[in-house]
Amino acid sequence: QVQQSCNSSSASAEEPSEESRDCEMVKMTKSKTFQAYLPSCHRTYSCIHCRAHLANHDELISKSFQGSQGRAYLFNSVVNVGCGPAEERVLLTGLHAVADIYCENCKTTLGWKYEHAFESSQKYKEGKFIIELAHMIKDNGWE
C-alpha cells in the first residue's frame, strides 16, 4: 500500500502585503475565503457546491474519463483542493494508487489524484487530478 499525501498545485501568487493580509484576516472572521483565486480573465472550473475555484481551463488534459458518479475530467493541476491518504484501487484502466481529493472550502469529495500507475501505458496520469463533472461548474468567460 502506498502512503503518500498530495500537495495540490496552487496558482502562483506573490506574497501579500501587510495591508492586504490584515484585510484577509478581517474577511476570514466574517466568512471563509478561498486559498487561491484563478485569474478572472481565464475560463475556470469551480466547485458546484461552494463556487471555490478548482482549475483553469488551460490545465485540462482530457474530458474522456469516468468517475464513480459519471463523467470526469483529467487536469494537470488544481487549486483549493485537499488530499486524503493514497490507496491502491483497481480502476477501468488497471491498478493505480490514488488519493481522494476534496474541496478545501466545503469538504466535498471531488474525485482523486493519481499517485502511482502500475502499468507503463498509464504512467502519464501520475500526479494528475480527476474531477467529476457532478461537482464542478464552468465560470468566467464561457459562451
N, C-alpha and C positions, 0 to 999 in steps of 0.2 A: 504494500500500500504506500502511496506517495503522500508525504506530509509536507505541503508547501502552501503558503498563503500568497495571494496575489497583491501586487501593488498596482492599482488601476492607474493608467496614464491620465494625467490631467493637463489641461491647457496650460501652456507655459505662461506664467504671469510674473510681472515684476513685483518686487517686494512692495507692499502697500506703504504709503507714507503714514507717519504717526497720526496725522489728522484723519485719514480715511480709516485707519484701524479703530480709532475711537468711534467713528461713525458706525462701523460694522458691529462694535460691541453694543452700541445702543440698539441697533437693529436686532441683534441676537437676543436681547432680553424681551423684545416685543414679539418677534416672530423668527422662526428659524430661517436662515438664508442658506443658499446652496454653496457648496465648496467652490465650484467653478462655473463660470458663465461662458458659454461659447459666443463668438462674435455674432452680433445680430445681422450682419451683412451676409452670413452664410446660411444655407439650408441646414437645419438641425433636426435631430430626433430628441424628443423629451419623454419623460415618464408620463404615461396617460393618467396616473393616479394623482400626481402632485405637481406636474409640469417642470420638474428639475431637468436640466439639460443632461443628455446622455451621450450623444455622439454628433460629430459633424458629418454631413453627407460625404465629404471627401475621404472619410475613413471607412466607408462602406466597401467591402470586398465582394460580397455575394448576397443575392436575395433568394437563393435556392436552397435554403436549409430548412430542416424540420425540427421544431422544438417539441416539448412534451405536450404543449397546448396548441399545436398548429404551426403555421409558417413562421420562420425566423430569419433574421439577417446576421451575417458574419461581419464583424467590424475589426479593424486593425487596432484601434484604441478607443477608450470610453472615458467619461468623467463622471464624478458623483456616484461612483459605484464601489461597493464593498464586496469582499470575497469571503466565502466560507472555506472550510478545510478541503483539500483535494481528496478525491476518492476515485477508485477505478470503476468505470461503467462500460458496459457493452452498449454502444450506440449503433445506429444503422450502418455506419462505416467501420465498425470494428471496436476493439478495446481502446479506451482512452482514459487518461487520468484527467478529471475535470473538477472544477470548484464552482459551486453555485455562486452567482453574483446577485446582488440586491441593490436597490436604490438606497443611497445613504440618507436621503431625506425622509422617505416614508416607509422604508424597510421592506418593500415588496420584492419578492424574488422575481428577477427579470429573465434569467437564462443561466449561462455558465461561461467559464473561461477554460479553454483547452490548456492544461498544464503540460501534458505529455501525450504524444501519439505513439502507439506501439508498432504501427505498420509504417514502412518508409513512404508509402504513397500519401499518407495523411500528415506528414511532418509539417507541411505548410500551415496547419491550423495551430501549432504550438504558440502560445502567447496571445492568441486571438480570442475575441468575445462573441458569443451568441446572445442576441436579444430577441425575444419572441414578439411578434407583431401585436399580440394581445395586450402588451404592456407599454407600447410606445405610440407616440403621436408625432406627426410632422409639424415643425414650427419654422417660422421665418422664411419668407420668400418662395414658398411652393405655390405654383399656379395651377 
